[in-house]
Amino acid sequence: MTQRGSGPSMSESVPAPQFTIVAPYYDILMSGVPYARWVDYVEELLDSLSLRPRLVLDLACGTGCVAQELRQRGCQAIGADLSEAMVRQARRQTDLPVCVMDARRMGFGQAFDLVLCLFDSLNYVLELDELWAAFRGVQQALRPGGAFIFDLNTTRALERNLFTQHNLGRDGPLSYDWQSSYDKRTRICTVDMRFTWREGDVVRQFREIHRQRAYETSEVKAALKRAGFERVQAYGYLSHKRPNRWTTRAYYLAQKPGT
């Protein structure tokens, strides 16, 4: 990060780890995200299982926006995220109980009614075996009959480089320029994210490199079943229809067997 006029500039050639420097600016960056509509949709999916969860884990919680929405609707919500910087930011701006935890190596001493993992967070798990490990950890953290709901960017989204975007030249203190590239062999999308923050005479520039893996619906559903889930379903974005070749974000619903 740099402050022009008060010291030398940091070279943008050295990117920071993903979800580190961006953490204090994350909610400004995501100000247009319809969190309330997402939770409405989650409730619709839960209705299909006749579930009314009380204790909810928001996995990859970021700054806690989804967990806060859940609390406003009467749930007891707990957050967990791999990024220490995002967890620190969540603690600064909320009183949510949040912790640093790797989704692939979960450990909780309580059973949740629902585990959520939204905003394509599990695309950041780059190996199928590690994705299965995350599914298995979630399954073990749920009470019998509990539900797991998450979303993923589809292959179509990543191979069409939908992460290539920018808001340069627009009003507001935060500007960004993202360039993505997709490797069909590895199915990994690499996104070079460059940011500029302007506040008065202060200009801060920083850069992060993000990587996401594309997973086919069939292998995701197979991994969920292998992890011990049942009633596994996949849907297109905010719909109750199966994903198709045009779907760019898919939602998954799975249930832990009851006693």
C-alpha positions in Angstrom: 0.0 0.0 0.0 1.3 3.5 -0.8 0.6 7.0 0.4 1.7 9.4 -2.2 3.3 12.6 -1.1 4.5 11.1 2.2 6.9 8.4 1.1 8.0 6.1 -1.7 5.5 4.0 -3.6 5.3 0.3 -3.3 5.7 -1.6 -6.5 2.5 -3.3 -7.8 4.6 -6.1 -9.1 4.4 -8.0 -5.8 0.8 -9.0 -5.1 -0.5 -9.7 -1.6 -2.2 -13.0 -0.7 -5.9 -13.1 -1.5 -8.3 -11.5 0.9 -5.6 -9.7 2.9 -5.0 -6.1 2.0 -8.5 -5.8 0.4 -10.2 -6.7 3.7 -10.8 -3.1 5.0 -12.3 -2.2 1.6 -14.2 -5.3 1.0 -17.7 -4.0 2.0 -17.3 -0.9 -0.2 -16.2 -3.2 -3.1 -19.3 -5.4 -2.5 -21.8 -2.7 -1.7 -24.1 -3.9 -4.5 -24.3 -7.5 -3.4 -28.0 -8.5 -2.5 -27.2 -10.3 0.7 -30.9 -10.1 1.9 -32.1 -11.7 -1.4 -29.5 -14.4 -1.0 -30.8 -15.2 2.5 -34.4 -15.1 1.2 -33.4 -17.8 -1.3 -31.7 -19.9 1.3 -34.9 -19.8 3.3 -36.8 -21.0 0.2 -34.4 -23.9 -0.1 -34.8 -24.8 3.6 -38.6 -24.7 3.1 -38.3 -27.6 0.7 -36.8 -29.6 3.6 -39.3 -28.2 6.2 -36.3 -26.9 8.2 -36.2 -23.9 10.5 -32.6 -23.7 11.6 -31.6 -22.0 14.9 -27.8 -22.4 15.0 -26.1 -21.5 11.8 -22.4 -21.6 10.7 -21.5 -19.1 8.0 -18.4 -20.7 6.5 -16.1 -18.3 4.6 -18.0 -15.6 6.3 -15.8 -12.7 5.1 -16.9 -9.5 7.0 -20.0 -11.2 8.3 -22.7 -9.7 6.1 -24.6 -12.9 5.6 -24.3 -13.9 9.3 -25.7 -10.5 10.3 -28.7 -10.9 8.0 -29.3 -14.3 9.6 -29.2 -12.9 13.1 -31.8 -10.3 12.1 -34.1 -13.2 11.1 -33.8 -14.9 14.5 -30.9 -17.3 13.9 -27.9 -17.7 16.2 -25.1 -17.3 13.7 -21.4 -18.0 14.0 -18.8 -17.1 11.4 -15.5 -18.8 10.3 -13.1 -17.7 7.6 -9.6 -18.8 6.4 -8.5 -15.2 6.1 -7.3 -13.6 9.3 -7.6 -10.2 7.8 -11.3 -10.7 7.0 -12.0 -12.1 10.4 -10.3 -9.0 12.0 -12.5 -6.8 9.8 -15.6 -8.7 10.9 -14.7 -8.2 14.5 -14.1 -4.5 14.0 -17.5 -3.9 12.6 -19.8 -6.5 14.2 -20.2 -8.3 17.5 -20.6 -11.7 15.7 -18.6 -14.6 17.1 -16.1 -15.3 14.4 -13.0 -17.4 14.1 -10.2 -18.3 11.7 -10.7 -21.7 10.3 -9.8 -23.7 7.2 -12.9 -25.2 5.6 -10.9 -28.3 4.7 -9.9 -28.8 8.3 -12.9 -27.9 10.4 -13.3 -28.6 14.1 -16.3 -27.5 16.1 -17.6 -28.9 19.4 -21.2 -28.2 18.6 -23.7 -29.4 16.0 -25.2 -26.8 13.6 -28.7 -26.9 12.1 -27.3 -25.2 8.9 -24.0 -24.6 7.3 -23.8 -21.9 4.6 -20.9 -21.1 2.3 -21.9 -18.4 -0.2 -20.3 -16.2 -2.8 -18.3 -18.9 -4.6 -16.0 -19.3 -1.6 -15.5 -23.0 -2.2 -14.2 -22.3 -5.7 -11.0 -21.3 -3.9 -10.5 -24.9 -3.0 -8.4 -26.0 -5.9 -8.4 -29.8 -5.6 -11.3 -32.2 -5.7 -10.0 -34.2 -2.8 -9.7 -31.1 -0.7 -13.3 -30.1 -1.7 -14.4 -33.5 -0.5 -12.5 -32.9 2.8 -14.4 -29.7 3.3 -17.7 -31.5 2.6 -16.8 -34.2 5.1 -16.0 -31.6 7.7 -19.3 -29.8 7.2 -21.2 -33.1 7.4 -19.5 -33.9 10.7 -20.3 -30.4 12.0 -24.1 -30.7 11.3 -26.6 -32.3 13.6 -28.6 -35.2 12.1 -31.0 -33.8 9.6 -29.1 -30.6 9.2 -28.6 -28.9 5.9 -25.6 -27.6 3.9 -26.2 -24.9 1.3 -23.4 -23.3 -0.9 -22.8 -21.8 -4.3 -20.1 -22.2 -6.9 -19.1 -20.4 -10.0 -19.6 -22.7 -12.9 -17.1 -23.7 -15.6 -18.9 -21.4 -18.0 -18.4 -18.4 -15.6 -14.7 -19.0 -15.2 -13.8 -20.0 -18.8 -15.6 -16.9 -20.1 -13.5 -14.8 -17.8 -16.4 -13.1 -16.1 -13.9 -11.9 -13.5 -12.4 -9.5 -16.0 -14.0 -6.3 -14.9 -13.2 -2.8 -13.8 -14.8 0.5 -12.6 -12.0 2.8 -13.7 -13.1 6.4 -14.3 -16.2 6.1 -12.1 -17.0 8.2 -9.0 -16.1 6.8 -5.6 -12.9 6.3 -3.6 -12.2 2.7 -4.7 -11.3 1.8 -8.2 -10.2 -1.5 -9.5 -9.0 -3.3 -12.7 -9.3 -7.1 -12.8 -7.9 -9.3 -15.5 -8.7 -13.0 -15.5 -7.3 -16.0 -17.4 -8.6 -19.6 -17.5 -6.5 -22.7 -17.9 -8.7 -25.4 -19.5 -6.2 -28.1 -18.5 -6.2 -27.4 -14.7 -9.7 -25.7 -14.8 -8.2 -22.9 -12.7 -9.1 -19.3 -13.2 -6.4 -16.8 -12.2 -7.5 -13.2 -11.5 -5.0 -10.3 -11.2 -6.8 -7.8 -9.1 -5.4 -4.2 -8.9 -7.0 -1.6 -6.7 -6.6 2.1 -6.0 -8.0 3.9 -3.0 -8.2 7.7 -3.1 -9.0 9.7 0.0 -8.1 13.4 -0.2 -4.4 13.6 -1.0 -3.9 10.0 0.0 -3.6 7.3 -2.7 -3.1 3.7 -1.8 -2.5 1.1 -4.5 -2.5 -2.6 -3.9 -2.8 -5.9 -5.8 -4.0 -9.4 -5.0 -3.9 -12.6 -7.1 -7.0 -14.8 -6.7 -7.4 -18.4 -8.0 -10.6 -20.4 -8.4 -11.2 -23.9 -9.7 -14.1 -24.9 -11.9 -16.1 -28.0 -10.8 -18.7 -29.9 -12.8 -22.1 -30.4 -11.2 -21.8 -34.1 -11.5 -18.5 -34.3 -9.5 -19.7 -31.9 -6.9 -22.8 -34.0 -6.3 -20.7 -37.2 -6.2 -18.3 -35.6 -3.7 -21.3 -34.6 -1.5 -22.7 -38.1 -1.5 -19.2 -39.6 -0.8 -19.0 -37.3 2.2 -22.2 -38.8 3.6 -24.9 -36.3 2.4 -28.3 -37.3 1.0 -31.1 -35.4 -0.9 -28.4 -33.6 -2.9 -29.8 -31.0 -5.3 -28.3 -28.4 -7.7 -30.0 -25.3 -8.9 -29.4 -22.4 -11.2 -28.8 -18.9 -9.7 -31.6 -18.0 -7.3 -33.9 -20.5 -9.0 -35.5 -23.9 -8.4 -34.5 -25.2 -11.8 -31.6 -27.5 -12.6 -28.4 -25.7 -13.8 -27.8 -25.8 -17.5 -25.1 -25.0 -20.0 -25.7 -21.2 -19.6 -25.6 -21.2 -15.7 -22.8 -19.1 -14.3 -23.5 -19.6 -10.6 -25.0 -22.9 -9.2 -26.5 -23.5 -5.7 -26.2 -26.8 -3.9 -28.5 -28.2 -1.2 -27.6 -31.3 0.8 -28.9 -32.8 4.0 -27.2 -34.9 6.6 -29.1 -38.2 7.3 -31.4 -38.0 10.3 -31.3 -40.4 13.3 
